[in-house]
């Protein structure tokens, strides 16, 4: 199986950094943010190889992968896995847009 290149959209990068900032401020430590970064990266490496493993959405080629309390929303392209957003599932699901 060939692995796809992983690309983060600006929105996904901003969402991820906001999550890290929240937890760093809340915990007064970067350890949890670093743990999340590692979890997200490990999950994306697997998704890049097996992109159809995620949960289907109503949009063609857009899937969701759940990691702890977070959803990574991504689009499958020919040789690219495009991360659209990172979502904390403890938020109101009506606010999830991708």
N, C-alpha and C positions, 0 to 999 in steps of 0.2 A: 504494500500500500504506500502510495506517495503522500507525503505530508504537504499541506498547503501553507503558504505564507500567511502569517497572522498580521492583520492591520487593524489598528484601533482608530475609530472615528474621533473627531474632536469632542463630540458629545460624550462618548464612552470614556475617553481620557478624563474629561472634566468630572464625570460622575464618579469614576474610580477615585480620583484625587479628593473629591468632597467626602467620600466615605472614609478614606484614610485620615483626612483632617479631623473629621468628627470623632473617630475613635482615638486618635492621638490626643486630642483635647480632653475628651472624656476620661481616658485612662491615665493621662499625663505621662504617656510612654508611647514609643513607636513600635513596640513589640507586636501588638495585635495587628497593626497596619502591615508590618513586614510579613506576618503569618498569612494574612489575606493575600498579599501580593504573590507569595509562594503558591498558595492554593489556586489562585486564578491562573497563574502561568502554567502550573502542572495540568490543570483541567484543559486549558486551551491547547496544550501540546497533544493531548489525547484527542480532543475534538478536531484538530487539524488533520489527524489521520483518519478518524471515524466521524465525519461531520453529521451524518444522519442519525447519530446516537441521541441527539437532543430531542426535546419535545416539539412536535409540530405546532405551528401557529396558523392563523387564517391566511397569512401572507406566504406566497410562494417563495421557497428557498430561505425563509427566516425561521430560525429555531431558537429554543431556550434551553440552557443547561443550568440546573440548580446546583449551587455550591454553598453548603451551610445555609445561611439565611439570605442568600443573594441569588439573583438570576442574572446570567450572562445571556444577552440577546445578540444573536449573530446571524449574518447572511452568508450563505454558501455561494461562492462564485467558482469559476472553473479551477483556478489555481490559487485562490485567495479565500481566506476566512476573515470576514470583516466583522469586527465587534461593534455593534450598534449602541449598546448601553449596558451598564451594570446597575442593577436595581436591588435595593434592600427590600426584602419581602415584608418587612414590618411596616411598610408605608401603605397608604390607601391604594389598592390596585387600580382604581379608576384614574390615577395620576400617571400610570405607566404608559409612556408614548415612545414609539420607535418607528 
